[in-house]
């Protein structure tokens, strides 16, 4: 959340972090304020709106800023300068770039008519050559694995996906044939295959931890992709550990659905 913080959302996020006592998020907001204090001062509506009922938060904000500026001025007179506060982390946005890189490569494949899982006898070689070409063209951001759901193929980065799903980690690191091909077929979804937007919501969560792509129209599909919603004792996987895909933090995604 912090890497997406801006002047428009600052007051709301700071207020919620204070009310809900989310210490780490509040500290991040304070760092953002120090880094952008001059711009915030020029927007009094920030303090008159969401923060108007929290005078102690506004007081802390101005106190920290005054202390910062006093110390900065003191150091300036002594011949040294204090570095500016570090901006919020870009970790999530960096992973979002990887997500978008995979989607761009899918679009290139669709243009070439090669994203279908049902192709001629040389389809596996064709997909492998295309993936190798993408890595050479895109460098470090290029996807290196494929996920098949029904007749649709989705590209991804095996290291990211394995870090977020115990199921995918097992697939990509075991002696299974998928390890060599870096291609896995999801066969646990019952009924019609999920729509593309549903798979995008799942992948976006795996990359960024965000649920913003989950909507009322795709929520049921996303739950089906997680697996385990209708799990019984003989199904072989534990819903509490992330369903069939064994997703990390699956509860967050389920709540969004």
N, C-alpha and C positions, 0 to 999 in steps of 0.2 A: 504493500500500500504506500509506503513512504516514497518509493521512487517515482510514483505518479502524483505526488503532492504538488499542488500549485497554489497561486494566490487565491484563486476562486474557491478551492476546497479546503484551504488551510483552517479557517475558523471552525467549520463543521467537524473536521477530523480532530482538531484540538479539543473541542468541546466534548465529543463522544469519548475520546481517550481519557479525559479527566473524569467524566461522569461514570464511566465503566471501569475506572481505575486500571487502565492498561498502561502500565508505567513505561515500558519500552517505546510504545507508540507516542506517548506524550513527550518523552525526551527527544524523540526524533522530530516532532513538531517544533519543539523549542529550538533545536539546532537549525531547522529550516527557517524559523523566524529570525534568528541571529544572522543567518546568511542573507536574508531578504528584508531586513528590518526597515531600511529606508523606503523600499517600495510599499511595505505594509502601512507605514505611517501616512503615506499619501492616499490611503484608501480607508478613511474613518468608518465606512460602513462595515468593515471587517469586525471592528470592536463594538459597534452599535447594534449589530445583528445577533449572530449566534452566541457571542461572548458577553452580551450585555447583562446576563443574569449571573455571570461568574466573575465578579470584580477581583477575586483573589487570583484568578488565572491571569487576567490582564495585568494586575500588579506585579506578579512574578515575571511576566514577559518583559515589562518595561524595566524592572529591576535588573534582570539579567542583561538586557541590552545596555543599560547605563553602565553597569559594571564592566561589560566588555569594552565599550567605547572609552571609558576612563583608563582602563588598563592599556588599551591600544594606543591612546594618546601618550600615556606615560612612557611606554616602550619606544614610541616614535621620537620623543625628546631624548631618549638615551641612545639613539643611533640604531636601534633594532626595531623591527616590525613584527607584529604577531600575525601568523598566517590566518587567512580567512577560515571560518568554520567549514568543516567538510560538508559538502552537499549530501542529501540522502543517497543511499546506495542505489546503484543501477542494476543490481543483480536480476530482478524480475524482468526488467525491460531487455536485458541482455539475452535472457532465455526466450523472451518473446520474439526476439530477432531470429533465433534458431527456428522457432515455430513457423514464422513467416517465410523463412528460407525454404523449409520443407514444402509449404503450400505453393510457393512460386515454382518449385521444381515439378510439383504435381500438375500445375497449369501447363507447363511446357510439355509434359508427357501427354496431357489431354489433347493438345494441339497436334501432337504426332500420332494420336490414336493408339497409345500404348498403355493406358492405365487399366484396361480390362483384364481380369484374371483369366478369361477364356480366350486364348489366342492360339496360334498354330503350334506345332510341335517344338519349334525353336523359341517359344515365348520366354522361357527362363533365361536363355542366353541373351535374348534381346533386352530383357529388363536389367540383367546384370551389366551389360555393356552400357546401357543408358545411365545407370547409377554411377558407374565408373567415370563416364564422361561428365556427369554433373559434378562429381567431386573434383575433377580436374578443373572444370570451368569456374566453380564457385569457391574453391579453396576450403578453408576450415569450416565454413557454414553449411556445406553441402550435406544432405541427409545420407545415411549409409545403411538404412534398413527399410523393410517394407512390411506393412500389416494388411492382410487380406480379410475383408469382411464381406461375405457374399461374393459378388462379382466386382467389388470396388477395391482399389488398392490405395493405401495411404503411406506416405513416406515419413520417415522420422529419423531421429538420432539415437542409436542403440544405447549409448552411455547415459543419456538423459532418461530414456524410458525405463532402462533397467534400474536406475537409481530410484524411480518412483513406483515401481511395481515388482513385487517379489516373483510373480509369474513370469514377467518378461525377463527379469534377471536370470531366472532358471533357464529360460529358452535360449538366451544369448550367451550363456556361459557354460552350459552343460555339454554333454557329448551328443545331444540331439542333432538331427540333420539341419535344423533351423540355424544352428550356430554357424555352420559353413556358409549358408545362403543368406543369413540375416533376414530371413523372411518367415513370418509367423501368421498362421490362419486362425482367426477367432471363430470357434465353432460352437460356443456355448449359448449364443443368442437364439432364442426360439422364435418361430414365426417369420414374418417378413424381415428382411435385413434392415438395419437402422438407416435413416436418411443421413446424407453427408453432413448436414448441420449438427446432427447429434454426435457423430464421431468427432467433428471439429471441437465441440464443447468438451468432450472427454480429453482429447489431445491437448487442448489449450490449458486445461486444468493440470495435466501432467507436466507441462512445461513451466507454467507460471504459478500454480497454486490458486489461480483465480477461477471463479465460477460465473463470470460475467456473460459467457456465451450460453449458459443454461437458460432456457426460456420455458414458458408454459407449453409450447408446442413440441419441444424435444425432451422434456424432463423424463417421460416414461422410457424413451429410447435410451437415455443416458443411464438410467437405473438398470435397464436390461444389459447394457454393455458392462457395467460394473459386475453384474452377476450376483446371485445369492439373495436377491430380494424375496424370492419364494423358496428359499433353501430349506431342505429337510435334512434329517440326520444322515441319510445315505448319499447325499450329493457330493461329499468329499472335500468340501472347502468350508471355511468358517467365515460367516458374514462379518463378524466383529473384526476380522483381520483384513477386510477389504474385498470380500466377495471372491468370485472366480479369478479376477485379475490380481487379487491380493494387493490392492492399491494402498499406498501410504496415505494417511489422513483421509481415508474414504468417507468418514463421517461428515466432513465438511462438504463434500460433493453431494452426499445424500441429502443433507439439510437444504441445499440449494434446489433440490428437485422437489 
